[in-house]
Amino acid sequence: MSWYWDTALVAGAVGLLAGACVPQLIARLPEPADDPEPELDALAPTESEGEFSRPIDEPKELYADLAVVPGLRVGCAVASGVAAATIGARVGWSPALLFLLYLVPVGVALAVVDWRTRYLPTRLIAPSYVVVGVLVCVASALERDRGALVLAVVGWLATFVIFFLSWFVSPRLMSYGDVRLSGLLGLALGWLGVPQLVIGIYTGFLLGAVGAMLLSALKVFHHKHYPFGPFMVAGAWVGVVLSVQVGAGYSALVDGIGGLFGA
């Protein structure tokens, strides 16, 4: 597997600059007109929930206040720069950079907002569908690869359906914002290929499950309302950058478990 360090430098610089603008992007988001997660009202707080640092009934943080949190600009710039650089190193001068570099600062913004507010704003996700959809079409035209475009659509629909069914079965463990975000990530990962799609989405689920247990054990978030978006974004990054290594690790794990049962 080749790594493209010249692309990494350029992509990293673009990501660094874009990440520095994330606080302005967050500040421009309109506040939800209604309770962003009305189903949480049905969750009657218990005495044990008072022990958590982020209780269920905590008021939503205003986007304007979040945008001026000390260190946010630097943190977003670094996170976006590192993510963009590693993606550039992995995909090289591919047309995929068109939509991947767009998604990097958007993903950082969504991760920050979801972590602080437990809400994924539709006003940021919905326009991103349009932008990524157009850029995916442009990338397919540049590559003259209709198959990649078909896989992108399949990735979008398949991922959206899986998350929608998960939300439908257990709406208190997953917000509908996660469903919206899943389709956007599936669209981008699908264009790259089936391994990237499967590993990116599955890793997001795995990180989310482990993260939920850790955050609950550390009394940070209750397991009923922890932020899933940051783990989805991290899983997508893994699917793009580390699909080969992580895929080999998953395969070895499955073989090991199969060997134990076979014995």
C-alpha positions as CSV (number, residue, x, y, z in Angstrom):
1,M,0.0,0.0,0.0
2,S,1.4,3.4,-1.1
3,W,1.4,6.6,0.9
4,Y,1.5,9.9,-0.9
5,W,3.4,12.4,1.3
6,D,3.3,15.3,-1.1
7,T,-0.5,15.1,-1.2
8,A,-0.4,14.8,2.6
9,L,1.4,18.2,2.9
10,V,-1.1,20.0,0.7
11,A,-4.2,18.3,2.1
12,G,-3.0,18.9,5.6
13,A,-2.5,22.6,5.0
14,V,-6.0,22.8,3.5
15,G,-7.4,21.0,6.4
16,L,-5.6,23.2,8.9
17,L,-7.1,26.4,7.4
18,A,-10.5,24.9,7.0
19,G,-10.5,23.6,10.6
20,A,-9.6,27.1,11.9
21,C,-12.9,28.2,10.4
22,V,-15.0,25.6,12.2
23,P,-15.9,28.0,15.1
24,Q,-17.4,30.5,12.7
25,L,-19.3,27.7,11.0
26,I,-20.7,26.6,14.4
27,A,-21.6,30.1,15.3
28,R,-23.7,30.5,12.1
29,L,-25.8,27.5,12.8
30,P,-29.4,28.4,13.7
31,E,-30.7,27.2,17.1
32,P,-33.3,24.4,16.8
33,A,-36.8,25.7,16.9
34,D,-38.0,22.9,19.1
35,D,-36.5,20.4,21.5
36,P,-33.9,18.7,19.3
37,E,-34.5,15.3,20.9
38,P,-38.1,15.3,22.1
39,E,-38.0,11.6,22.8
40,L,-35.7,12.3,25.7
41,D,-38.6,13.9,27.5
42,A,-40.0,10.5,28.0
43,L,-36.9,9.4,29.9
44,A,-37.7,10.0,33.5
45,P,-34.5,11.0,35.3
46,T,-33.4,8.6,38.1
47,E,-31.4,9.3,41.2
48,S,-28.3,7.7,39.7
49,E,-28.4,10.0,36.7
50,G,-27.6,12.9,39.0
51,E,-24.1,11.4,39.4
52,F,-23.3,12.0,35.7
53,S,-21.4,15.1,34.7
54,R,-23.7,15.5,31.6
55,P,-27.2,14.6,32.9
56,I,-30.1,14.0,30.5
57,D,-32.0,17.2,31.5
58,E,-28.9,19.4,31.0
59,P,-29.9,22.5,28.9
60,K,-28.6,22.6,25.3
61,E,-25.5,24.7,24.9
62,L,-26.0,27.6,22.5
63,Y,-24.0,27.5,19.3
64,A,-22.8,31.1,19.9
65,D,-21.4,30.1,23.3
66,L,-19.9,26.9,21.9
67,A,-18.1,28.8,19.2
68,V,-16.1,30.9,21.6
69,V,-15.0,28.1,23.9
70,P,-11.3,28.6,24.7
71,G,-9.0,26.5,22.6
72,L,-11.7,25.4,20.2
73,R,-10.2,27.1,17.1
74,V,-6.8,25.5,17.7
75,G,-8.2,22.1,18.5
76,C,-10.4,22.1,15.4
77,A,-7.5,23.3,13.2
78,V,-5.2,20.6,14.5
79,A,-7.8,17.8,14.3
80,S,-8.8,18.9,10.8
81,G,-5.2,19.3,9.6
82,V,-4.2,15.8,10.9
83,A,-7.3,14.1,9.4
84,A,-6.9,15.8,6.1
85,A,-3.1,15.1,5.9
86,T,-3.6,11.4,6.6
87,I,-6.4,11.1,4.1
88,G,-4.3,12.8,1.5
89,A,-1.4,10.5,2.3
90,R,-3.7,7.5,1.8
91,V,-5.7,8.5,-1.4
92,G,-3.1,10.6,-3.2
93,W,-4.1,13.0,-6.0
94,S,-7.4,11.3,-6.4
95,P,-10.6,13.1,-7.4
96,A,-11.9,11.6,-4.1
97,L,-10.0,14.5,-2.4
98,L,-12.8,16.8,-3.7
99,F,-15.4,15.4,-1.3
100,L,-13.1,14.0,1.4
101,L,-11.5,17.4,2.1
102,Y,-14.9,19.0,2.2
103,L,-16.1,16.4,4.8
104,V,-13.1,16.8,7.1
105,P,-14.0,20.2,8.6
106,V,-17.7,19.4,8.4
107,G,-17.0,16.1,10.3
108,V,-15.0,18.0,12.9
109,A,-17.8,20.5,13.4
110,L,-20.4,17.8,13.7
111,A,-18.3,15.9,16.2
112,V,-17.8,19.0,18.4
113,V,-21.4,20.0,18.3
114,D,-22.7,16.5,19.0
115,W,-20.2,16.0,21.9
116,R,-21.2,19.3,23.5
117,T,-25.0,19.3,22.7
118,R,-25.8,15.7,21.9
119,Y,-27.4,17.0,18.7
120,L,-26.4,16.8,15.0
121,P,-27.8,19.9,13.2
122,T,-29.7,19.1,10.1
123,R,-28.8,22.6,8.8
124,L,-25.2,21.4,8.4
125,I,-25.9,17.8,7.3
126,A,-28.6,18.5,4.7
127,P,-26.5,20.9,2.5
128,S,-23.6,18.6,2.8
129,Y,-25.6,15.9,1.0
130,V,-25.9,18.2,-1.9
131,V,-22.2,19.3,-1.9
132,V,-20.9,15.7,-1.5
133,G,-23.4,14.4,-4.0
134,V,-22.2,16.9,-6.6
135,L,-18.5,16.3,-5.9
136,V,-19.0,12.5,-6.0
137,C,-20.5,12.9,-9.5
138,V,-17.6,15.2,-10.5
139,A,-15.1,12.7,-9.2
140,S,-16.7,9.9,-11.1
141,A,-16.7,11.9,-14.3
142,L,-13.0,12.7,-13.8
143,E,-12.2,9.1,-13.2
144,R,-14.6,7.9,-15.9
145,D,-15.8,5.4,-13.3
146,R,-19.5,4.9,-13.4
147,G,-19.1,1.9,-11.0
148,A,-17.8,4.2,-8.2
149,L,-20.8,6.4,-8.6
150,V,-23.1,3.4,-8.3
151,L,-21.3,2.1,-5.2
152,A,-21.6,5.6,-3.7
153,V,-25.4,5.5,-4.1
154,V,-25.5,1.9,-2.8
155,G,-23.4,2.9,0.2
156,W,-25.6,5.9,0.9
157,L,-28.9,3.9,0.7
158,A,-27.6,0.7,2.5
159,T,-26.0,2.7,5.4
160,F,-29.1,4.9,5.8
161,V,-31.4,1.9,5.9
162,I,-29.3,0.1,8.5
163,F,-29.2,3.1,10.8
164,F,-32.8,3.9,10.2
165,L,-33.8,0.4,11.2
166,S,-31.6,0.6,14.3
167,W,-33.2,4.0,15.2
168,F,-36.7,2.6,14.5
169,V,-36.1,-0.4,16.8
170,S,-34.4,1.6,19.6
171,P,-35.0,5.3,19.2
172,R,-33.8,6.0,22.7
173,L,-30.3,4.7,22.0
174,M,-29.8,6.5,18.7
175,S,-31.0,9.9,17.5
176,Y,-32.3,10.6,14.0
177,G,-29.4,12.9,13.5
178,D,-27.2,9.8,13.5
179,V,-29.3,8.3,10.8
180,R,-28.9,11.5,8.6
181,L,-25.2,11.5,9.1
182,S,-24.9,7.8,8.3
183,G,-26.1,8.3,4.8
184,L,-23.7,11.2,4.2
185,L,-20.7,9.1,5.3
186,G,-22.0,6.0,3.4
187,L,-22.1,8.1,0.2
188,A,-18.4,9.1,0.5
189,L,-17.1,5.7,1.7
190,G,-19.1,3.9,-0.9
191,W,-17.3,5.8,-3.7
192,L,-14.0,4.6,-2.3
193,G,-15.1,0.9,-2.3
194,V,-16.8,-1.8,-0.4
195,P,-14.0,-2.5,2.1
196,Q,-13.8,1.2,3.0
197,L,-17.6,1.3,3.4
198,V,-17.9,-1.8,5.5
199,I,-14.9,-1.1,7.7
200,G,-15.7,2.6,8.1
201,I,-19.3,2.0,9.2
202,Y,-18.6,-1.1,11.3
203,T,-15.7,0.6,13.1
204,G,-18.0,3.5,13.9
205,F,-20.5,1.1,15.5
206,L,-17.7,-0.6,17.4
207,L,-16.2,2.6,18.6
208,G,-19.6,3.9,19.6
209,A,-20.4,0.7,21.6
210,V,-17.1,0.8,23.4
211,G,-17.3,4.6,23.9
212,A,-20.8,4.3,25.4
213,M,-19.6,1.8,28.0
214,L,-16.5,3.9,28.9
215,L,-18.4,7.2,29.1
216,S,-21.1,5.6,31.2
217,A,-18.6,3.9,33.5
218,L,-16.7,7.2,33.9
219,K,-20.0,9.0,34.7
220,V,-19.7,11.4,31.8
221,F,-22.7,10.5,29.7
222,H,-25.6,8.3,30.6
223,H,-25.7,5.3,28.2
224,K,-29.2,6.5,27.0
225,H,-28.0,9.8,25.6
226,Y,-24.3,9.6,24.8
227,P,-23.0,11.3,21.5
228,F,-22.7,8.8,18.7
229,G,-21.7,11.2,16.0
230,P,-18.0,11.6,17.0
231,F,-17.5,7.9,16.9
232,M,-19.2,7.7,13.5
233,V,-16.9,10.3,12.1
234,A,-13.8,8.6,13.6
235,G,-15.0,5.3,12.1
236,A,-15.3,6.9,8.7
237,W,-11.8,8.2,9.0
238,V,-10.5,4.7,9.8
239,G,-12.4,3.4,6.7
240,V,-10.5,5.8,4.5
241,V,-7.1,5.8,6.0
242,L,-6.6,2.4,7.8
243,S,-9.0,0.1,6.0
244,V,-6.2,-2.4,5.0
245,Q,-4.7,-2.6,8.5
246,V,-8.0,-2.7,10.4
247,G,-9.5,-5.1,7.9
248,A,-6.5,-7.5,8.4
249,G,-7.0,-7.1,12.2
250,Y,-10.7,-7.9,12.0
251,S,-9.9,-10.9,9.8
252,A,-7.3,-12.2,12.2
253,L,-9.7,-11.8,15.1
254,V,-12.5,-13.7,13.3
255,D,-10.0,-16.5,12.4
256,G,-8.8,-16.6,16.0
257,I,-12.3,-16.9,17.4
258,G,-13.2,-19.5,14.8
259,G,-10.1,-21.5,15.8
260,L,-11.1,-21.4,19.4
261,F,-14.6,-22.8,18.6
262,G,-13.2,-25.2,16.1
263,A,-10.9,-26.6,18.8
